[in-house]
Amino acid sequence: MSIIQKLWDAEENKDLNQFNEVMSEDFVWVKHSTGEHIGRDVLSKWFMSDEAPKSENNRIIYENDQIGVAHSFVTFTDGSKQAVLVVYVIKDGKIIRSETGATNMPK
């Protein structure tokens, strides 16, 4: 099974153990909209909470053992929606970095 799919499954099931199995301890998410660099522990708390965004129409565009590219439509708890493109950097079978680009969508 793809690493990206395992990540999505962990998020959907709020399975912190599975989340940590695919995300490196050194993971960083580069959030281009704000310039923030967010680590695994902060991201896992958000994704395991009731405030987590809901993803749909997830699709993996490309994945190998070094990189993954995926697209999703994401709805946040405030009702806002975004089309999100993510690039995942994979090292030693774990995601070590992700960078996102997002486009706001009509509610």
HUMO-V142609 format. One record per helix or strand. SS is the DSSP state (H for helix, E for strand). FROM is the first residue (numbers start at 1). LEN is the number of residues. Records with the same first field share a line. If there is no record, write none. Layout:
SS = FROM-LEN / FROM-LEN
This chain:
H = 3-11 / 16-7 / 40-8
E = 23-9 / 36-4 / 54-10 / 67-9 / 81-11 / 94-12
